[in-house]
Amino acid sequence: MQTKAKIGQQIFFGILIAIIFNGLGMNNEGNMDDKIDPNDTPNVRQQKIFYATMQVYGGVFFALTNTFMGNLFNTVLIFQQERPVFLREQSNKMYRVAPYFFSKVIVDTPVLILGPLVFTLIIYFSMGLQKTADQFFSFFFTLSLLANAAASIGYFVSSIFENEQ
């Protein structure tokens, strides 16, 4: 159930970002000519290119922030919720800390890859980023690594504190 909720969260925020930042970047030819009027002065042309570029940067920043914070907050309370069960099973010598932690990470890894993939598929082309495979996979790989880093920080913070307060 949590997996569906996490993927649903990625779909919701992906659609939201796609609506807000739709059509900001380059056109199909890989340039911003459709945003520039040929009658513009060079200064106005530079300003339009600057503002279009900053809008794309804003969209990418929003995507990165959403990926980081979403995955951080999904994992920051994970150990507190499972702590009583873990302590009971550890005291019964069923398993140690390392196998528990690694199994937790292995189970969460597909979601930390699938979530950014769904998110990237929704926002990448609507934001008008470069439509090449290597750029797409670079963006996806960056979001996937960021999701894993955020989850790791969440695990760390979760392991420091004993209760949720």
C-alpha positions in Angstrom: 0.0 0.0 0.0 2.8 2.4 0.8 4.4 1.8 -2.6 1.1 2.8 -4.4 0.9 5.9 -2.2 4.5 6.9 -3.0 4.0 6.3 -6.8 0.7 8.2 -6.6 2.5 11.1 -4.8 5.1 11.2 -7.7 2.3 11.2 -10.3 0.4 14.0 -8.5 3.4 16.2 -8.1 4.6 15.4 -11.6 1.3 16.5 -13.1 1.3 19.6 -11.0 4.9 20.6 -12.1 4.0 19.7 -15.7 1.0 22.1 -15.6 2.9 24.9 -14.0 6.1 24.6 -16.1 4.6 23.5 -19.4 6.4 24.5 -22.6 9.1 26.6 -21.0 12.2 25.3 -22.7 13.3 24.6 -26.2 11.2 23.7 -29.2 11.6 20.5 -31.2 14.5 21.9 -33.1 16.5 22.5 -29.9 16.3 26.3 -29.8 14.2 29.1 -28.3 13.3 30.8 -31.6 9.6 30.6 -30.9 10.1 32.8 -27.8 11.9 35.6 -29.7 10.3 38.1 -32.1 12.6 38.9 -35.1 11.8 42.6 -34.6 13.2 42.6 -31.0 16.3 44.6 -30.3 19.3 42.6 -29.2 18.8 43.6 -25.6 15.2 42.5 -25.5 16.2 39.3 -27.2 18.8 38.6 -24.6 16.3 39.4 -21.8 13.7 37.0 -23.3 16.3 34.2 -23.5 17.5 34.9 -20.0 13.9 34.8 -18.6 13.1 31.6 -20.5 16.3 30.0 -19.2 15.5 31.1 -15.6 12.0 29.6 -15.9 13.5 26.2 -16.9 16.0 26.4 -14.0 13.1 27.1 -11.7 11.2 24.0 -13.0 14.3 21.9 -12.6 14.9 23.3 -9.1 11.3 22.5 -8.1 11.7 19.0 -9.5 14.9 18.4 -7.5 13.4 19.9 -4.3 10.3 17.8 -4.6 12.3 14.6 -5.2 14.6 15.3 -2.3 12.0 16.3 0.3 9.4 13.7 -0.7 11.8 10.8 -0.3 13.3 12.3 2.9 10.0 12.7 4.6 8.9 9.2 3.4 11.7 7.6 5.3 12.5 9.9 8.3 10.0 8.1 10.6 10.5 4.6 9.3 12.5 3.1 12.2 10.4 4.7 14.9 7.3 2.9 13.5 9.0 -0.5 13.4 11.2 -0.1 16.5 9.1 -2.1 19.0 8.9 -5.1 16.6 12.6 -4.9 15.8 13.7 -4.7 19.4 11.5 -7.6 20.4 12.8 -9.8 17.5 16.4 -8.7 18.1 16.1 -9.7 21.8 14.8 -13.1 20.7 18.0 -13.3 18.5 16.0 -13.6 15.3 18.3 -11.2 13.4 20.9 -8.5 13.9 20.9 -4.8 12.9 22.8 -5.2 9.6 20.5 -7.8 7.9 17.4 -5.7 9.0 18.9 -2.5 7.6 20.0 -4.1 4.3 16.7 -5.8 3.8 15.0 -2.4 4.4 17.2 -0.7 1.9 16.8 -3.5 -0.7 13.0 -3.5 -0.4 12.8 0.3 -0.8 15.3 0.5 -3.7 12.8 -0.4 -6.5 10.4 2.4 -5.3 13.4 4.8 -5.2 14.0 4.0 -8.8 10.5 3.7 -10.1 9.2 6.9 -8.4 11.8 9.1 -10.1 11.2 7.3 -13.4 7.5 8.0 -13.4 8.1 11.6 -12.2 10.7 12.1 -15.0 8.4 10.7 -17.7 5.7 13.2 -16.7 7.7 16.4 -16.3 10.7 16.1 -18.7 9.0 16.5 -22.0 6.3 19.0 -20.8 9.0 21.3 -19.5 10.6 21.5 -22.9 14.0 20.1 -21.9 16.3 18.7 -24.6 14.7 15.7 -26.3 17.7 13.4 -26.6 18.0 10.1 -24.9 21.2 10.8 -23.1 19.8 14.1 -21.6 16.7 12.3 -20.5 18.5 9.5 -18.8 21.0 11.9 -17.3 18.0 13.8 -15.7 16.4 10.5 -14.6 19.7 9.2 -13.2 20.2 12.5 -11.3 16.7 12.3 -9.8 17.2 8.6 -8.9 20.5 9.3 -7.1 18.9 12.2 -5.3 16.0 10.1 -4.2 18.4 7.5 -2.9 20.5 10.1 -1.1 17.4 11.6 0.5 16.2 8.2 1.7 19.7 7.6 3.1 19.6 10.8 5.0 16.1 9.9 6.2 17.3 6.5 7.4 20.2 8.2 9.3 17.9 10.8 11.0 15.4 8.0 11.8 18.1 5.9 13.4 19.3 8.7 15.7 16.1 9.3 17.5 14.2 6.8 19.6 10.7 8.3 19.4 8.7 10.4 16.9 8.8 13.6 19.0 
